[in-house]
């Protein structure tokens, strides 16, 4: 399977917007934000694994 590894133009724009927003966060706010993003990525991984398992 070939998976795209580059971000779309829309994703690049969103990333730049987020970069500007997080620059004003305190260290504690940034750590909280990072942990939430990592939690959401894990949930997404679990969902993808579940969908792939059901598709097989």
Steps between C-alpha positions, in 0.01 A plus 500: 500500500617847417420759763548871439765632736479867402253740654232653283500875448205526740689301765809717457287812550336352811840402640633853449191642674545263794871585519413866541239420766721274714785752512302702753431204732666461837710188553222342707239577234730360229555178696126458555436565131769252396361227723150552359629484143687177580188353664294584193763341273483180705120497475532549123752213479261274691213596270705432185615162638140410585375599154780306329429193712130515414577548130716188483 
